[in-house]
Amino acid sequence: MDDSLMEVLESSETQETKTSTSKKQKHVSFDWASRVLDIAGLLEYLKVIPEEAIKVDAAMTQLSQSSGASASELQAYFEQAAQSAQKYGVSVSDLIGITAEWSRMGYGLPDARALAETAALYSHITGMDPGASSEALASTMQGLHLETGEVMQLLDMMARAGNDLSVDPAGIGRALQESAASFRAADTDLSQTIALIAGADSVIADPGTVSDLWNAVETHIYGTRQELEAAGAETAGMLSSAAQLRDLVQDLTGFDIMADASGTQLKDLYSIIVGIGQEWQNLSESEQGGLLDALAGSQGDALGSVLDNVSAIETAYQSVGNASGSALAAQSEYEQGIQYSLDRLKASFQQFADTLSGDGLLKGVLDFGNGAVNLLDFITDKLGGLGTLGAIGGAVAGAKNLG
């Protein structure tokens, strides 16, 4: 073979060897840098694990103090809470903390747990955080004197009415929270209450005005002028007695606001509003104005808008009558979103952190973390600081993208 050809072949083989060696060196370099970054990421997790374990432990301590439950009862509760946190998409510590709050209000551990889970469901229906939803739910229950077993029915009605009338359930909840006591005083049941609030909000589109409206109407129909004046309440346009109001309404509309012929018992608020509303369009403007003053005082304009559209209240009443399962249907929609997956991931991580702590493994993890920190310090010292690590990270990411 020609000497010059031999030289060309030998040169080519040498170049291929150098190229192959260079590629291997680059691959090792990238692989090593990736491992360094993995260590850095692991250290971040090692920092978070004890923090999350402490949150869970603090919440369980609060629950232990508020409930007086035994160690075995608390252990059984924690296992249930961890599963419920996954189901409803809330952190374990939040769910336990809310259970502790219900326990402080006098509920036993089983009821407190059920109400905490309901509050988590309520948070997804209304868009509030779990703590705020729990406070709102507690206030509403107290105002309406609801039992634990009735709360899911409330959530079903709110979800169904909100969906059918295109009203934000959070708005229904806010108006209900601020006027619950008035509806109870007006002898109005739960379905009628939700219908009045949802129907009015679909017309007025302002939950604050809706609650002010029904508070005012309850005052003018069910209160007495003398009692309200003594308390310093507004009584403009209010008649002196229920008997006078009965005569006024009956003369104008033919509707009797009393439940009995003797005139000693008023009908519930839903029946009165719908009964007047069905005859509302037959009244003259001046007749409507006089009746609004007697029924709502300064909230007369808002009541007039509702009576002009009283069919919205009737529609809402029909909706809440077939509301069973609506709250869980709303939860199912929430579960389709990314946030639900993120919330479940946090619940899983907290359960994992608590498991490490409870099994005595957390100290070992922390000891490993300290060793890993020392290793990282050595590496970064040789490379010239984390800035170099960042540069390597960028190179690794670029290489992976190109690959």
Secondary structure, DSSP 8 states (H G I E B T S, - for coil): --HHHHHHHHHHHHHHHHHHHHHHHHHHHHHHHHHHHHHHHHHHHHHHHHHHHHHHHHHHHHHHHHH---HHHHHHHHHHHHHHHHHHT--HHHHHHHHHHHHHTT--HHHHHHHHHHHHHHHHHH---HHHHHHHHHHHHHHHT--GGGHHHHHHHHHHHHHHTT--HHHHHHHHHHHHHHHHHTT--HHHHHHHHHHHHHHH--HHHHHHHHHHHHHHHHS-HHHHHHTT---TT--S-HHHHHHHHHHHHS---BSSTTS-SB--HHHHHHHHHTTGGGS-HHHHHHHHHHHHGGGHHHHHHHHHTHHHHHHHHHHHTT-TTHHHHHHHHHTTSHHHHHHHHHHHHHHHHHHHHHTT-HHHHHHHHHHHHHHHHHHHHHHTSHHHHHHHHHHHHHHHHH-
